[in-house]
Amino acid sequence: MYLDGHDFEFAVQQIYMCMFPNSHAEFTDECPENGDFIKSSLSVFENTAFSETLISIDGRCNVGKAEFSVAETIDSEEIKRIKKRAIKTSFYRSSLAFLPKAPVWGALTGVRPSKVAAKYINLGKSVPETAHLMQEDYFVSPDRALLAAKCAARAEKMAQNTGKRDMSLYAGIPFCASRCRYCSFVSHSIEKAKHLVSPYLEMLKKELEGVSDACKSAGLHLRSIYIGGGTPTALSNEELSFVLGCISGIFDIRNIDEYTVEG
């Protein structure tokens, strides 16, 4: 993969892994001319960011283009965000020629699609309006767009009812049944790292006890629990029961609003 006019390597890597999760590509400093390659270009002219992505695979080539306005008044971080969106959008459009069908999450990358939906909800958009905008702006499928919009609206409602002394608990389980090629999280295949599971869970228990003590000292109230990863359900029944038992034994979970275990 070759970058022309920008250095947003991570943004290109993210969208590449989403579009071609079973493939592998490396960045190069030399502009490729033959064989399989991807060229991601970006330029800014008269307050508009232009991006073009050329993908060549097995002798077939396709070009995707995108352009977004870059107003002079917005801050530098917002300009970076718009540039990266242009890059990902052009990459997405170019990729479609090589895919059997369009990805259900469109040009979105990352693990929190509802974060994009929340942006629209916070601007006063309704759930149907937000779902429509996600389809138009990021090419998300109708059902996934509606799901993200509903989740964002629900999260915003809960946030409004959250007090200054309310807290959420996250427990991470860094093991998976297998290691996905596109994943950027800290995680290990449970088959290869089985010997680490038991000592990790014991340390997790100690950390939960320490967190509980700190929360009690600060007068915090537990409102939600999220056990993520990794893949927590990659644990055995006994191991997962141990984690759940630790949490229920260490924290008062009688009044929580949400308890989620990532599958």
C-alpha angles and dihedrals in degrees: 000000000000127000119211121190097355144055101216092130095153093052091053091046091051096052091041092056091048094050098038106024095163096050135079130214134170131211120251134195093215121078107243121228105175140036126016113341146138124221117194115192132185133182135166121216129167094348094311126113112217121194130183128183122195116194122188119187126165092344094310121115133193133176126209123193136193138171133189133180116254107199117209092229099060121094126259095257091054090050089053090050092052092047091051091048090053090050093049093045094053090046091051093050092049092048095056092078090063100043128086089225139355115276112255091231092050116202094344118121132188129046103279111068089160088067088070091046090050089059090062094041090053089053089061098261119149123237093260091046091049092049090050092050092050089054092048099041103034104018093240115167115257096250095047092045091053091046092052092046093051092048092049092049091049092048092050091051091051091047090055089054094048117108128216091255096046119107142185125221124218122190116188124212106191097197132098136184086243137356113257113219095225095048119115097183125109101260142133134209105259089218092061097035101040091123090062097054100079097046090044092054091049090053090046089056091053091049092050089053090051092048090049092053091049092049092050091050090051093046094240124163122217113234105163141015127206123184108194141157148099093341113313092194089063085078119092119259090257094049094048090046088054091055093046091046092051092053095046091045096047102037133046102243098170095105104035120130099208138026115181131179113189113230 
